[in-house]
């Protein structure tokens, strides 16, 4: 549980931050990250934290979601509805089992919640490996932010207790969790490393005129999903970035030759 963080993005009401901290502490979570909150925690936050003052006081404020998950290896975004960006979707129990297994294997894990009124924006969901959807009553599916945090925190605690029980089956090895065929030796790539790779990938595709005048967003979205599903390790990212560097270098040489 110490490797699992809760990230609140763009929170509009300070009281909800305190309520979320309370929900977390009741289930054994302590790492709260506030990404670009509209207002800093205040007296209402501490009043609604109801004894979870330590979680609230230790909360880190960062400028955006990318900064909140830069060192993470697995990021799940809580979303209430389908978006144009296709993400593999899990229910809370499935998501909690995944998070617990990844964290037990040594990965840094983030569970991300969006704004009270609008949730996570599409560009923020792009930073997530998968989505979590709480199957609420479709006739009245409006969940308070803290209630959503409580549901996921409860499922995380149940997953942790099940994995720690004496009769529980041994936790899967890290290689089995990341799905690399069992031969992984390097640590998984962090979110920041993946974002650096995606930036270089975009530059390389531009250098070879891959998009042929078309807008690059659609292709990049699909490529992001592909590589995030692959759960690359640090060595694999270094290898791919080396390939991209050669692609860019070759494109530059060809462009220079054509100008002669």
Steps between C-alpha positions, in 0.01 A plus 500: 500500500799732556573492126145605405417870476166674451515795261223763498507714186361854492294458817255788524383481863757482783252309715508211256876476547449448872223246446721310257783496755260353756386234252861408433610475862211274599629248246873532572604734217716800584649648180289785365610712202310814397551590135408864427223536760286810453542578870751382756383294800341726761307482826213319330746241371629425849151500648379241249821298532365407847829377643684430175699821553829316445397387152384851415808672642732267308316552169723623218381771260630480142421705188342225289429129468824431312700625798285296740573170324847563354662221703208257472501174307123440496230770485123441516251780430157493664242605241120504505439461129654387175731743326627527147837380622477121514631360828473152641237526772476321835249496780623600850570144613702415191685832520585449866640153434718638221625790713575277798691249288705768326581674828591170669741436214674833567330737256377849585126514436262797464121505520379825340174685560382802301302815566168488680299634206687383192733219606826440316567673170589292194864616503522385864353160420774463239746486789322196649565136420134406554170630639290410803123528484275468807182324380257730681124513447464623139187692598700696759871451455622825657767404754662754730877515454568374853247219452686386189829511691336296779381229259843457343681525836278225643570272205873566533490406867307180427751408228789567739344294780430212263859502371638509856279223639689182606294285266546731205680371195853636453508843337592480131859583409562846354568359154163323495320817602642717229437232240840487334529123468684449828846625400494857631802607703486880468258714703190618313528836327367793701230730373755777440719263296202399289406864440856572388476207258166623364646846445791357302265269309295800388814680384622194307165457325509867400858461372400222258172674405304200627173691525510626138322825585240334723462611860723283719266470799308189391812297423676612818199406713504147357876470542477618861242230575715236330818581691324551834339158467845352436620610849854569379792477737784755521732304271231465233432875508873569460512260203200661330635849558828391342308379195313831483828695526633311198175565311531874568869502405432318172213737419732796553767353271244432227360850527851646475578284195184613324599865542830454318 
